[in-house]
Amino acid sequence: MLQLVESIRERGVITLATVRQKEDGRYELISGHRRKRASELAGMDILRCEVVSLSRDESIVLMVESNFQRSEILPSEKAFAYKMRLDAMKRQGQRTDLTSATLLQKSGRISSREILAGEVGESHEQIRKYIRLTNLVPELLEFVDEGRIKMRPAVELSYLDEDCQRDLVDIIDENETTPSHAQAIKMKKYFNDGKLTPGVIQSIMEEEKPNQKEKPAFRDERITKLIPKYVSRGKEADYVIKALQYYNRHLQKNRHPNRNRNRDDAR
């Protein structure tokens, strides 16, 4: 965004934004939201636009397509873009049954999810998974964007209701760890059985992950017993490094007391 702001300050907006005129006479921005924001940050009050004649659903399709031309797209952006696109296709009269693609194939028809898959170069199953992400609470979706939660466990967690998801967010914050795919599957099963409570979530999250066994930062008991209990897991090395830096400064000061005294007198 900062690079775009600087570019607009120097050369202006090179590619026109796209707008459509709404039924009430006002204009709606379809493509160019980042250019609009960058222009505002650059101190400009005018954005050059191209006016196109499109329906609401046609404009959604165009907006999704323009977003996919960006080099980097977050999983959450893909998720909502796919959902908006399929909803628009549904309103335009196309089939969007996301649960019966196999039946549609056997009957010689094709689902709109498969149509979209062909357009964007993703499998229809991958599109289904992305759309499932739109059922996550914002905090969990942010973990997915940050890479802290992978796609497979995120899809399983999307089947939990909002209360269970928020309980999970609290436990993730407390324990500073995110669920594995196996843990997410287990939570989904307990939820479907009506037995997923905060205590059950905590118990599942405390289970050791086979491929993520946490190695202690220090095994020497002479070191571990000197680290205060308030130092959180994973921060032990930082604490020891700071302690050593402080100790080295102390040694330097005691090695050259006269130099330090002369420096203090000069000040």
C-alpha positions in Angstrom: 0.0 0.0 0.0 2.8 2.4 0.9 4.5 1.7 -2.5 1.2 2.3 -4.3 0.7 5.6 -2.4 4.2 6.8 -3.5 3.6 5.7 -7.1 0.3 7.7 -7.2 2.0 10.7 -5.7 4.6 10.6 -8.5 2.6 9.5 -11.5 -1.1 9.6 -10.6 -3.5 6.7 -11.0 -2.4 4.9 -14.3 -5.2 2.3 -14.4 -8.7 3.7 -14.1 -11.0 2.4 -11.4 -14.3 0.9 -12.4 -17.7 2.1 -11.2 -21.3 1.4 -12.1 -24.3 3.7 -11.7 -26.8 2.3 -9.2 -30.6 2.5 -9.4 -30.7 5.5 -7.1 -28.2 7.5 -9.3 -25.2 7.1 -7.1 -22.0 5.3 -8.2 -20.7 2.1 -6.8 -16.9 1.2 -6.9 -16.4 -2.2 -8.5 -12.7 -2.4 -9.1 -10.0 -0.1 -7.6 -10.6 -0.1 -3.9 -6.8 -0.2 -3.1 -6.3 2.7 -5.7 -9.0 4.7 -4.0 -7.5 4.2 -0.5 -4.0 4.9 -1.8 -5.2 8.1 -3.5 -6.8 9.2 -0.2 -3.5 8.6 1.6 -1.7 10.5 -1.1 -3.9 13.5 -0.4 -5.9 13.4 -3.6 -9.6 14.0 -3.6 -10.4 12.8 -7.2 -10.1 9.3 -8.5 -10.3 8.8 -12.3 -12.9 6.1 -13.1 -14.5 4.3 -16.0 -18.3 4.0 -15.8 -19.6 0.6 -17.0 -23.2 -0.6 -17.4 -23.5 -3.7 -15.2 -26.1 -5.3 -13.0 -25.3 -5.9 -9.3 -24.4 -9.6 -9.9 -22.4 -8.8 -13.0 -20.4 -6.3 -11.0 -19.7 -8.9 -8.3 -18.3 -11.2 -10.9 -16.1 -8.5 -12.3 -14.9 -7.5 -8.8 -13.9 -11.1 -7.9 -12.0 -11.4 -11.2 -10.1 -8.2 -10.7 -9.1 -9.2 -7.1 -7.7 -12.5 -8.4 -5.4 -10.6 -10.7 -3.4 -9.5 -7.6 -0.1 -11.4 -6.9 -0.9 -12.1 -3.3 -4.4 -13.1 -2.0 -5.2 -14.1 1.6 -7.1 -17.3 2.2 -9.9 -15.2 3.8 -10.1 -13.0 0.6 -10.4 -16.0 -1.6 -13.0 -17.5 0.7 -15.4 -14.6 0.5 -14.7 -13.9 -3.1 -15.6 -17.5 -4.1 -18.8 -17.3 -1.9 -19.8 -13.9 -3.4 -19.2 -15.2 -6.9 -21.3 -18.4 -6.4 -24.1 -16.4 -4.7 -24.1 -14.1 -7.8 -24.3 -17.1 -10.1 -27.2 -18.5 -8.1 -29.1 -15.3 -8.5 -28.4 -15.4 -12.2 -30.1 -18.7 -12.4 -27.2 -21.1 -12.4 -26.9 -24.2 -10.3 -24.9 -23.7 -7.1 -25.6 -26.9 -5.2 -22.3 -27.4 -3.4 -23.4 -30.8 -2.0 -24.5 -32.7 -5.1 -21.7 -32.1 -7.7 -21.4 -35.9 -8.3 -25.1 -36.2 -9.1 -24.9 -33.3 -11.5 -22.0 -34.9 -13.2 -23.8 -38.2 -13.6 -26.8 -36.5 -15.1 -24.6 -34.7 -17.7 -24.9 -31.3 -16.0 -22.2 -29.3 -14.3 -22.4 -27.4 -11.0 -21.5 -23.8 -10.8 -18.8 -24.7 -8.4 -17.2 -26.7 -11.2 -17.7 -23.8 -13.6 -15.9 -21.5 -11.2 -13.2 -24.1 -10.6 -12.5 -24.1 -14.4 -12.4 -20.3 -14.4 -10.0 -19.8 -11.5 -7.8 -22.9 -11.9 -8.8 -24.5 -8.6 -10.4 -27.9 -8.0 -14.1 -27.7 -7.0 -13.2 -29.5 -3.8 -10.7 -26.8 -2.9 -13.3 -24.1 -3.6 -15.7 -25.9 -1.2 -13.0 -25.8 1.4 -12.3 -22.1 0.9 -16.0 -21.3 1.2 -16.2 -23.3 4.5 -13.7 -20.7 5.9 -16.4 -18.0 5.8 -18.1 -19.8 8.7 -15.1 -19.1 11.0 -15.2 -16.3 13.5 -12.8 -13.4 12.6 -10.2 -14.4 15.1 -9.8 -18.0 13.7 -9.9 -16.7 10.2 -7.0 -14.3 11.0 -5.0 -17.3 12.3 -5.6 -18.9 8.9 -4.4 -15.8 7.1 -1.3 -15.7 9.3 -0.5 -19.4 8.6 -1.0 -20.4 12.3 -3.9 -22.6 11.4 -3.7 -24.7 8.2 -6.5 -25.2 5.7 -7.4 -28.8 6.7 -8.0 -28.2 10.5 -9.6 -24.8 9.7 -12.2 -26.5 7.5 -13.0 -29.0 10.3 -13.3 -26.1 12.8 -15.8 -24.3 10.5 -18.4 -26.8 11.5 -18.4 -25.7 15.2 -20.9 -23.0 16.2 -19.8 -19.5 17.2 -19.7 -20.1 20.9 -17.4 -23.2 20.6 -15.1 -21.3 18.2 -14.8 -18.4 20.6 -14.0 -20.8 23.4 -11.3 -22.3 21.2 -9.9 -18.8 20.5 -9.6 -18.1 24.3 -7.8 -21.4 24.8 -5.4 -20.7 21.9 -4.6 -17.4 23.4 -4.0 -18.9 26.8 -1.8 -21.8 25.6 -0.2 -20.1 22.6 -0.8 -23.2 20.4 -3.2 -24.0 17.6 -5.0 -27.3 16.9 -3.7 -29.9 14.6 -5.9 -31.6 11.9 -6.5 -34.6 14.2 -7.4 -32.3 17.1 -9.8 -30.3 14.9 -11.5 -33.6 13.7 -11.9 -34.6 17.4 -13.5 -31.3 18.3 -15.9 -31.6 15.4 -16.9 -35.1 16.5 -17.6 -34.0 20.1 -19.5 -31.0 18.7 -21.7 -33.2 16.5 -22.4 -35.4 19.6 -23.3 -32.3 21.6 -20.4 -32.8 24.0 -18.0 -30.1 23.1 -17.5 -27.9 26.2 -14.6 -25.5 27.0 -13.2 -28.2 29.3 -13.2 -30.8 26.5 -11.6 -28.3 24.1 -8.9 -27.6 26.7 -8.3 -31.3 27.2 -8.0 -31.9 23.4 -5.6 -29.0 23.0 -3.4 -30.4 25.8 -2.9 -33.6 23.9 0.6 -34.0 22.6 0.9 -33.6 18.8 3.1 -36.4 17.4 4.8 -34.2 14.8 4.9 -31.1 17.0 6.6 -32.3 20.2 7.9 -29.3 21.9 11.6 -29.6 22.7 12.6 -27.9 26.0 14.9 -24.9 25.3 17.3 -26.0 28.1 17.7 -29.5 29.6 20.4 -28.5 32.2 18.6 -28.3 35.5 21.2 -25.7 36.7 19.7 -23.3 34.0 16.0 -24.2 34.2 15.8 -23.6 38.0 17.1 -20.1 37.6 14.4 -19.1 35.1 11.5 -17.5 36.8 8.1 -19.2 36.5 6.5 -16.1 35.0 8.6 -16.6 31.8 6.3 -18.2 29.3 7.1 -21.3 27.3 9.2 -20.5 24.3 10.6 -17.3 25.8 13.2 -19.0 28.0 16.0 -18.5 25.5 15.2 -14.7 25.2 15.3 -14.4 29.0 18.7 -16.2 29.3 20.2 -14.1 26.4 19.2 -10.9 28.1 20.6 -12.1 31.4 23.9 -13.0 29.8 24.0 -9.6 28.1 23.5 -7.9 31.4 26.1 -10.0 33.0 28.7 -9.3 30.3 28.1 -5.5 30.7 28.7 -6.0 34.4 32.0 -7.9 33.8 33.2 -5.2 31.3 32.5 -2.5 33.9 34.4 -4.3 36.6 37.4 -5.1 34.4 38.0 -1.4 33.6 36.9 0.5 36.7 39.4 3.4 36.0 38.2 3.9 32.4 34.6 4.0 33.5 35.5 6.5 36.3 37.4 8.8 33.9 34.5 8.6 31.5 32.1 9.6 34.3 34.4 12.5 35.3 34.5 13.8 31.8 30.8 13.9 31.7 
